[in-house]
Amino acid sequence: MNKNKFTILDFKRKKQSGGKITMLTAYDYPMAKLVDSAGIDAVLVGDSLGMTVLGYDSTTSVTMDDMIHHCKAVRRGVQRAFLIGDMPFMSYQASDEDAVRNAGRFVKEAGCDAVKIEGGAEAALRVKAIDGAGIPVLGHIGLTPQSAGKLGGYKVQGRDAGTAKKLLADAASLEKAGCFAVVLECIPALLAKKITEKLSIPTIGIGAGRHCSGQVLVTHDLAGYFDKFTPKFVKKYADISPLIRGAVTEFKKETESGCFPGDEHSF
């Protein structure tokens, strides 16, 4: 094992010391290698690959085989970061047996260090079963894309007292069930702060303000590689789509005009 590898203990240490945890997504070997070499703490192979890589309209079409395929590729590119596989829709909801079996595939077949599942108190039994099998679990509450239809769409959660109270209870339930950390997605910053202060495990924010124990973003969003839409909480650190499009356009132009390949590109 890489002696510098980020582990479960490092999540705990950063929470205790007040250090910020960094997490990004990756779906293939080249991106995984880039993210890992930048020193990111954790890499999530998110079911967001359904939209960013596979062209689906939502995450619910993603299958276990899709996830295992991409996790295997990412594993080859990750040496230091903690690798988390996102359990897709209906891979854990039906029963504890399904949950443990599919979580086991992420570890055994794809080499993941942990899995992520969506849901609050209703998912606690699944978390307990997976954790009981020796597989670390990252929780996920707030806006949970797999159940966006039930939530009324991709909307901020926890704006009123009732839903805020539920999210606090959900976070506590997930910690009690054994989660090593919890993702807080699209909830008000002050609520995220309250949850973070209440829990002994770290919180990872995405659209949840600066008071979380760490932050996660979709790498395709922060790099401007996925330009179908950009959530409000995303900061674009680069805009590579126009660069790629420009390079392809120039290739087409030079090939059609006969400028490419030149002598320097020929044998």
C-alpha positions, 0 to 999 in steps of 0.5 A: 500500500502507498504509505501516503494513501489517504484512509478512513483515519485521515477523514477522522483526523481532518475532522478533529483538526479542522482541516478541510477534506477535498473530494472530486469525481473521476470516471476514467483512467486519465482523469483519475490520474490527474486528480490523484496527482494533484493531491486530492484526498478522495475520488468519487466515481459518482453515478453522475457519470450517467449524465456527464459521460453516458449521456443519460438525462438522469442518474437512475439509468446507471447500472451496477455494471456501468459503475463497476466498469468505470470504477475499475478504470479509475482504480488504475489511475488512483494511487494515493486518494481514497476511492469511493464507488457510488451505488446506483439506483436500485442496487441497495434499496430492495434489501440488505442482501442486495446492498451487501452483495452489490457493495461487495462488488465495488470492493472485490471487483473494482478495488474501491475503498468504500461505497456511497449511498443516498438517503437518510434515516430510511437508508440507515439499515442498509448502511448498518448492513454494509458496514457490518460486512466490513465495507465503509459507507459514505452517506448522502442527504439533502438533494439526493438525485436518485430520488429527485422526482420524489423531492419535486426536482433538483431543488434546495432542501431544508429551507423550512423548519420541518425539513431542516429538522428531518435532515438533522435527524437523518444525519444523526441516523447515518452516523449511528448506523456507521457512516464514516462521513456524510455528503450534504447536497444543496442545503442552506449553509447555516443548516449545514453548519449546524449538522457539521457541529452536531456530528462527530464524523465529517460532512462533505458539502456540495452546494452546502456552504463553507462550514462543512468538513470538506467539499466535493465537486464534479470534475467535469463541472469545475473544468468546464468539460460538461457544458449542458448545464452548470449548477449554481454551486459550481465554480469553474476553475477552467473552461476546456470545452471551447479548447477541445472544440477549437482543436477539433475544428482546426484538425478538420480544417487542416485535414480538408485543406491538405495541411495535415499531416505535414512532413514532420508528422510523416515517416 
